[in-house]
Amino acid sequence: MTLTTLLVFSLVALVAIATPGPTVLLALANGARYGVRRALLGMLGAVTSDFVLVGAVALGLGALLAASEFWFSVVKWLGAAYLAWLGWRLLRSQGGLDLASAGGDPGAVEELATPHSIFLRSFLVAVTNPKGYLFCSALLPQFINANAPQGPQYAAIAVVFASLDCVVMLAYALIGARAIRLLHRRAVRWLDRCCGGALLALAASLALYRRGVG
């Protein structure tokens, strides 16, 4: 894999990652609810899923989802159900962080969230999305040199993909954290609800998604 190939992949991946999806919306909500420092735990979960995703494609599991209606449906409905649950939780939010009562401490939130739960939410959102497997199964092999060892090439792609994902999620988390300092509590509640509604819409889109469509 040449440097030029890796740069081209970076541009394509950046466009795909920056397009609002479940993980970046969750980063936005985490930034608003918990502050950037705790939102980093969610980013770590999403980045971990990136390595799982690329590894799965390298092992041919993405091709299995493309070929098997049963396993594709299993992953799809698990992902849709989890997105719907998260969206419903955000719709019922009472506004996330209350700076007035928390003394400006991003760790004081009305809904107690452990580091493990923040990490796990983002990880599960990404790892149960079959669109990611199908997209990467179609995209990644185009940047792999079949005449060279493929392991190091997939490793390089995974590092680039995860790094770009982290940068984009950090930007969304910063926006969310900034919003809570500029907006009143009621406005932040509506930010949570907008993110929740978007996640519910993505859950419905995933439930209706068919292989080879979209």
Disulfide bonds with the S-S distance in Angstrom:
none
